[in-house]
Amino acid sequence: AEAESLQHLSAKYCSFGLSPKSTIAAAFSSDGKTLASTHYFSCSGDHTVKIIDFQTGNCLRVLTGHHRTPWVVRFHPRDSEIVASGSLDQNVRLWNATTSECIKSHDFGKPIASMAFHAEGELLAVASGHKLHMWHYNGSGEESTPVVVLKTRRSLRAVHFHPHGAPFLMTAEVSEIDPLDSSMSIATSVGHLRYPPPPAIVFTRPESSQDLPLVPTPQTVGRNRSDRPELGNIRRFIQGWFMPEGHSLEGGVSFPVQPLANWVQSEFATPLSAAATELPCTIKIKVWQHDIGDPFALMKSDTCLEMGVHFSPCGRYLAACVACVVPHAEIDPGLQTLAQQDSGLATSPTQHPLTAHQVIYELRVYSLQKESFGSVLVSREIRAANCLTSIQFSPTSEHIMLAYGRHHAYLSNSIVTDGEATSHFFRVLEIYRVSDMELVRVLPSSEDEVNVACFHPSPGCGLVYGTKEGSLRIFQYNTAATSNFTGPNTYPDENLSEVA
């Protein structure tokens, strides 16, 4: 049911009246009926939490009280009326989402980067600055005072409890790639690259608002597993398959082929060169043993299980995007050439003194089961890791969703032109099947860049994403759609119409 639903999604944007500049956080309630979102408004001073009806996309309630932008929001795992929000104003607030009442609040002294409810719901972990706090927010007197259980050298960015209450707690601390670190793992996906083919190019009639019928991508292109766009293939795609007789399309509309080919080449050249050394900011993820019977015990280094950014709902897996070393014999010649063209040491905060032909990023699924704890079950190279903003398992743990917060050549999906104006569509969401790491669904957009994305808690019911531009977009299973589902559909034609 979940796999089927991913192929038939209908989308709508939520309306907020005043347009936010950016969407910061979003989370579903445990019953899936509502979701909470937070936004940055550049000049209105709106620092609220919005409660949204998932079915209609309407804003039901507004939670008012924070003095700066709420950076994180979480629903209670068992009670859909209780929601927690953590803000740059250093406060965590607990709310009744039905009455809009603030139940309790606490000032943690530093901006709130992350929070997590324990599966039982009465314990809240709060990452603030360089400290991890445990808070029995429903207690009274001393019992209700947050307790520091961990201090770190650098800022904490994330905290998660195991979804079923198993004695695991995960933290993420700002870190750096150390070129001398011999403990960096060897890549497991090299030699099995299955990166998408070059983008499809669609022409429209200048005098009509309707697209021309989409020309099916030839099998030789559709099955191309090249890991980066090949400009020669794109040029032949334009000249040969879309315009088999000269430079004309059916209906007498003609387009200059070479200028468009040159435009494609210029669009791809710079990002690909930059990609050779532009790597994401990195964090160190640790999984700690945590005893709910003694929740305020200090986290000790000898109980830390280093590996590591999302627990699967089934509780058996952990997914992460991991930096790893490529064995020299298996270096991709294309990337090596690009890396050699770069001078070496980086100047950007997202660049490191390691060239991209030495380090790649993999989406890995780790085992959390006792007999195979920490082993890599499946993996796949992720070339646009520096654009990645979110990783999440689906409710069944059978799929993983990646969200991207930046347009990049590696994420190019389609080019649509009417002869004068050209729109470039980029993949903003990718959904992989966990069993074999095959890409089964792509959601593209010409405008959106995704800050946060999450699945509905019930299998097959849809998903939501929030953008850097402030939009909140809901995707629901389109029950009116008919389907002859036979397997994964990586590049369905309806991808274009969904975002038009």
C-alpha positions in Angstrom: 0.0 0.0 0.0 2.8 2.4 0.8 4.7 1.7 -2.4 1.5 2.1 -4.4 0.6 5.4 -2.7 4.0 6.9 -3.5 3.2 6.8 -7.2 -0.1 8.6 -6.9 0.2 11.8 -4.8 -1.8 15.0 -5.2 -0.3 18.2 -3.7 -1.5 21.5 -2.3 0.1 24.4 -0.5 -1.2 25.6 2.8 -2.3 29.2 3.2 -1.1 31.4 6.1 -2.4 34.8 5.1 0.9 36.7 5.5 3.6 34.9 3.5 6.5 33.5 5.7 10.0 33.9 4.4 11.0 30.4 5.3 9.5 27.2 6.9 11.8 26.0 9.7 10.2 22.9 11.2 7.2 20.5 10.8 5.9 17.4 12.6 2.9 15.2 12.5 0.7 14.4 15.5 0.6 10.7 16.5 -2.9 10.3 15.0 -1.9 11.9 11.8 -4.8 14.3 11.8 -2.8 17.5 12.3 0.7 18.8 11.8 2.6 21.6 13.5 4.9 23.9 11.6 7.1 26.9 12.5 8.1 29.7 10.1 10.4 32.7 9.9 8.6 36.0 9.0 11.1 38.7 8.1 9.3 41.7 9.3 6.0 40.8 11.0 7.4 39.5 14.3 5.3 36.4 14.0 7.0 33.7 16.2 4.1 31.4 16.4 3.5 27.6 16.0 0.8 26.8 13.4 -1.5 23.8 13.9 -2.6 22.6 10.4 -5.4 20.2 9.4 -3.7 17.6 7.2 -6.8 16.8 5.1 -7.6 20.4 4.2 -4.3 22.2 4.7 -6.2 24.9 6.7 -4.6 26.5 9.8 -6.7 25.4 12.8 -4.9 27.2 15.6 -2.0 29.5 16.3 0.2 29.0 19.4 1.6 32.4 20.5 4.2 33.0 23.2 7.8 32.7 21.8 9.8 35.9 21.3 11.9 34.5 18.5 11.6 31.9 15.8 10.8 28.4 17.0 13.5 26.2 15.6 12.0 22.7 16.4 8.6 21.3 17.1 7.6 17.8 18.3 4.3 16.1 19.1 3.8 13.9 22.2 4.1 10.2 20.9 0.8 9.2 22.6 -1.2 12.3 23.1 -2.0 14.3 19.9 -3.1 17.3 22.0 0.4 18.0 23.4 3.0 19.6 21.3 6.5 21.0 22.3 8.3 23.8 20.6 11.9 25.0 21.1 13.0 28.4 20.1 15.9 30.7 19.4 14.6 32.6 22.5 16.2 29.8 24.5 12.7 28.6 25.7 10.9 25.3 25.4 7.2 25.5 25.6 4.6 22.7 26.1 1.2 23.4 24.5 -2.3 22.0 24.4 -2.8 22.0 20.7 -6.6 21.9 21.0 -7.0 24.9 23.4 -3.8 26.8 22.3 -2.8 27.0 26.0 0.8 27.0 27.1 1.0 24.2 29.7 4.6 24.8 30.8 7.8 26.5 29.7 11.5 26.6 30.7 14.5 28.8 29.8 17.5 26.7 28.9 20.0 29.6 28.6 20.9 28.8 25.0 18.9 28.5 21.7 17.1 25.2 21.3 18.6 23.1 18.5 16.7 19.8 19.0 14.2 18.0 21.2 12.8 14.5 21.5 10.0 12.8 23.5 10.7 9.4 25.0 8.4 6.7 23.7 6.5 6.8 27.0 5.9 10.5 26.5 6.7 12.0 30.0 10.4 12.6 29.4 11.7 15.3 27.1 15.4 15.5 25.9 16.5 19.0 25.0 19.7 19.8 23.1 20.7 23.4 23.9 24.2 24.8 23.1 26.8 22.3 24.4 24.5 20.5 26.8 21.9 17.8 26.7 19.1 18.1 29.3 16.5 15.6 30.5 13.2 17.1 31.6 10.3 15.4 33.4 8.0 18.3 32.3 4.9 16.9 34.1 6.6 16.7 37.4 6.4 19.1 40.3 9.0 20.8 42.4 12.6 19.6 41.9 11.4 16.7 39.8 10.3 19.1 37.1 13.7 20.9 36.8 15.7 19.8 33.7 18.9 18.0 34.5 22.1 18.2 32.4 23.2 14.6 31.5 25.8 15.4 28.8 28.3 18.2 28.0 30.0 18.3 24.6 33.0 20.2 23.2 31.0 21.6 20.3 27.4 22.4 19.7 24.7 19.7 19.8 22.5 19.6 16.7 20.2 16.7 17.2 18.8 14.2 19.8 16.5 11.2 19.2 15.2 8.5 21.5 14.6 5.0 20.1 11.0 4.9 18.8 10.0 1.9 20.9 11.7 2.9 24.1 14.7 0.6 23.7 17.7 1.8 25.8 19.2 3.9 22.9 19.6 7.6 22.6 21.2 9.3 19.6 23.1 12.6 19.6 24.7 14.6 16.9 27.6 17.0 17.6 29.2 19.4 15.2 32.4 17.9 13.9 35.0 18.1 11.1 36.4 15.7 8.6 40.0 14.9 9.7 42.2 13.9 6.8 44.4 12.0 9.2 41.6 10.1 10.8 42.4 6.4 10.1 39.0 5.4 11.6 37.0 6.7 8.6 35.2 3.8 7.0 35.8 2.5 3.5 33.0 3.2 1.0 30.7 0.2 0.5 28.8 1.4 -2.6 31.7 2.1 -5.0 31.3 0.1 -8.2 27.5 0.0 -7.9 26.6 3.6 -8.9 23.0 3.9 -10.0 22.8 7.6 -10.4 19.9 9.0 -12.4 20.2 9.7 -16.2 20.5 13.2 -17.6 17.4 15.4 -17.3 14.6 15.1 -19.7 14.0 18.1 -22.0 10.4 19.1 -22.8 9.3 21.7 -25.3 6.0 23.6 -25.2 4.3 25.6 -27.9 4.9 29.4 -27.4 1.3 30.1 -28.4 -0.3 27.5 -26.1 -0.3 27.0 -22.4 -0.6 23.2 -22.9 2.5 21.0 -23.1 3.2 19.0 -26.2 2.9 15.3 -25.6 5.9 14.1 -23.6 8.3 12.1 -25.8 9.3 8.9 -23.9 12.9 8.8 -22.9 14.7 6.1 -25.0 15.7 3.0 -23.2 19.3 3.8 -23.8 18.9 7.0 -21.8 16.3 5.8 -19.3 18.6 3.0 -18.2 21.7 5.1 -18.2 23.3 4.6 -14.7 25.9 7.3 -15.1 26.6 9.1 -11.9 26.8 12.5 -13.5 25.2 14.3 -16.5 27.0 13.6 -19.8 26.7 16.7 -21.9 27.3 14.8 -25.1 24.4 12.5 -24.3 22.2 15.5 -23.6 23.1 17.2 -26.9 22.3 14.1 -28.8 19.0 13.8 -26.9 18.0 17.3 -28.0 19.2 17.0 -31.6 18.3 13.4 -32.4 15.4 12.1 -30.3 13.3 15.3 -29.8 13.9 16.6 -33.4 14.3 13.6 -35.7 13.8 15.7 -38.8 16.0 18.8 -38.7 15.1 21.4 -36.1 11.3 21.2 -36.2 8.7 19.7 -34.0 5.3 18.5 -35.0 3.1 21.5 -35.6 5.7 23.7 -37.3 7.3 25.1 -34.1 11.1 25.3 -34.6 13.8 25.9 -32.0 17.5 26.7 -32.2 19.2 23.5 -31.1 22.8 24.6 -30.6 22.1 27.7 -28.4 20.0 25.4 -26.1 22.7 22.8 -26.0 25.2 25.5 -25.1 22.9 26.8 -22.4 22.7 23.2 -20.9 26.4 22.9 -21.0 26.9 26.3 -19.2 24.3 25.3 -16.6 26.1 22.1 -15.7 29.7 23.1 -16.0 30.1 25.3 -13.0 28.1 23.2 -10.5 29.9 20.1 -11.4 33.4 21.6 -11.0 32.3 23.1 -7.6 31.0 19.7 -6.6 34.4 18.3 -6.7 35.4 19.9 -3.4 32.2 21.2 -1.9 31.3 18.9 0.9 28.6 19.3 3.6 29.2 20.5 7.1 29.7 17.4 9.2 28.5 16.1 12.6 29.6 13.2 14.7 26.6 10.9 15.6 26.7 8.8 18.7 24.3 6.2 20.0 24.2 6.0 23.8 22.8 3.5 26.2 20.0 5.2 28.1 18.1 3.7 31.1 14.6 5.1 31.5 14.7 3.8 35.0 17.5 6.3 35.8 16.9 9.0 33.2 19.0 11.7 34.8 22.2 9.6 34.9 25.2 11.3 33.2 26.0 10.0 29.8 29.4 8.3 30.0 31.8 7.8 27.1 32.2 4.1 27.8 28.4 3.7 27.1 28.6 5.4 23.8 28.3 3.3 20.7 29.9 5.3 17.9 28.3 4.9 14.5 25.8 6.4 13.1 20.3 9.9 11.4 16.9 8.6 11.8 15.6 5.6 13.7 13.3 3.5 11.7 9.7 3.2 13.1 10.2 -0.6 13.4 13.2 0.1 15.7 15.6 -2.2 13.9 17.5 0.3 11.7 19.2 3.6 11.7 19.8 5.6 8.5 22.5 8.2 8.0 24.5 10.0 5.3 28.1 9.1 6.1 31.4 10.4 4.9 33.7 7.6 3.8 37.0 7.0 2.0 37.1 5.7 -1.6 39.7 3.0 -2.3 42.2 4.5 -4.8 41.7 1.7 -7.3 38.0 2.5 -7.5 38.1 6.3 -7.9 35.6 7.6 -10.4 37.8 9.1 -13.3 35.3 11.9 -13.9 35.4 13.1 -10.3 39.2 12.6 -10.1 39.6 14.9 -13.2 37.4 17.6 -11.7 39.2 17.4 -8.3 42.6 17.7 -10.0 41.3 20.9 -11.6 40.7 22.4 -8.2 43.6 24.0 -6.4 43.3 21.9 -3.3 42.5 23.5 0.1 39.1 24.9 0.4 38.0 28.4 1.5 34.3 27.8 2.1 32.9 26.7 5.5 31.4 23.7 3.7 34.7 22.7 2.1 37.4 20.6 3.7 41.1 19.9 3.1 40.1 16.6 1.4 39.4 16.4 -2.3 36.1 14.8 -3.4 38.0 12.0 -5.2 39.1 10.8 -1.7 35.8 11.1 0.2 32.3 10.3 -0.9 29.0 10.3 1.0 26.8 7.3 1.3 23.3 6.8 2.5 23.7 3.8 4.8 21.2 1.7 6.8 22.7 0.3 9.9 21.5 -2.6 12.0 20.3 -2.0 15.6 19.7 -5.7 16.3 21.8 -7.3 18.9 23.4 -10.0 16.7 24.5 -7.5 13.9 24.6 -4.2 15.8 26.4 -1.5 13.8 26.8 -3.4 10.6 25.9 -1.7 7.3 23.0 -3.5 5.7 22.6 -1.6 2.5 24.2 1.6 1.1 24.1 4.0 -1.9 26.3 6.9 -2.9 24.7 10.4 -2.5 26.4 12.9 -4.8 24.4 16.0 -3.6 25.1 15.4 0.1 26.0 19.1 0.6 22.4 20.0 -0.3 20.8 17.4 2.0 18.5 18.7 4.7 16.4 15.8 5.9 16.5 12.0 6.1 13.4 10.0 7.2 12.1 6.5 7.2 8.6 5.8 6.1 6.0 4.4 8.6 6.6 0.9 7.4 10.4 1.3 7.5 10.4 0.1 3.8 11.3 3.5 2.3 13.7 6.4 3.1 13.0 9.9 2.0 15.8 12.4 1.3 15.0 16.2 1.1 17.2 18.7 -0.6 17.5 22.4 0.3 19.4 23.6 -2.7 19.2 23.4 -6.5 22.2 21.6 -7.8 23.3 20.1 -11.2 23.3 16.6 -9.7 19.6 17.0 -8.8 18.5 18.3 -12.2 15.3 16.5 -13.3 13.8 18.2 -16.3 14.3 21.2 -18.6 11.1 22.8 -20.0 11.3 25.4 -22.7 8.9 27.3 -24.9 11.6 28.6 -27.2 12.1 31.8 -25.2 11.7 31.0 -21.5 13.3 27.9 -20.0 12.4 26.4 -16.6 14.8 24.0 -14.9 13.2 21.4 -12.6 15.2 19.9 -9.7 14.6 16.9 -7.5 13.6 18.3 -4.1 12.6 14.9 -2.7 13.9 11.4 -3.4 12.4 8.2 -2.0 14.5 5.0 -1.9 13.4 1.5 -1.3 15.4 0.2 1.7 15.7 -3.4 0.6 17.9 -2.6 -2.5 18.4 1.2 -2.3 16.7 1.7 -5.6 15.2 5.1 -6.3 11.4 4.6 -6.6 10.0 8.1 -6.5 11.1 11.6 -7.3 9.3 14.9 -6.6 10.7 17.8 -8.6 10.1 21.5 -8.5 11.4 24.6 -10.3 11.1 26.9 -7.3 11.0 25.0 -4.0 14.0 24.3 -1.9 13.1 22.0 1.0 14.1 22.8 4.6 12.2 19.9 6.3 10.1 16.9 5.2 8.3 14.2 7.0 6.0 11.2 6.3 2.5 11.0 7.6 2.6 8.5 10.5 0.1 6.1 8.8 1.4 4.0 5.8 0.3 5.3 2.4 -1.4 8.5 3.7 1.2 10.9 2.3 3.9 13.4 3.4 4.6 17.1 3.8 7.5 19.4 3.2 8.4 23.0 4.1 10.5 25.2 2.0 13.1 27.9 2.4 10.6 30.3 0.8 8.1 29.7 3.6 5.7 27.3 1.9 4.2 24.2 3.5 3.2 21.6 0.9 1.0 18.6 1.6 1.1 15.5 -0.5 -1.8 13.0 -0.1 -2.7 9.7 -1.8 -4.8 10.4 -4.8 -7.6 7.9 -4.4 -9.1 8.8 -7.8 -6.0 7.7 -9.6 -6.1 4.3 -11.3 -2.9 2.2 -11.2 -1.5 -0.9 -12.8 1.4 -0.9 -10.3 4.0 -3.5 -11.3 7.1 -2.1 -9.7 9.2 1.0 -9.0 8.5 4.0 -11.3 11.6 6.1 -11.0 10.8 8.9 -13.5 7.0 8.9 -14.2 5.9 11.5 -16.7 3.4 12.9 -14.1 6.3 14.3 -12.1 6.2 17.3 -14.4 2.5 17.9 -14.2 2.5 17.6 -10.4 4.6 20.7 -10.1 3.4 22.8 -13.0 
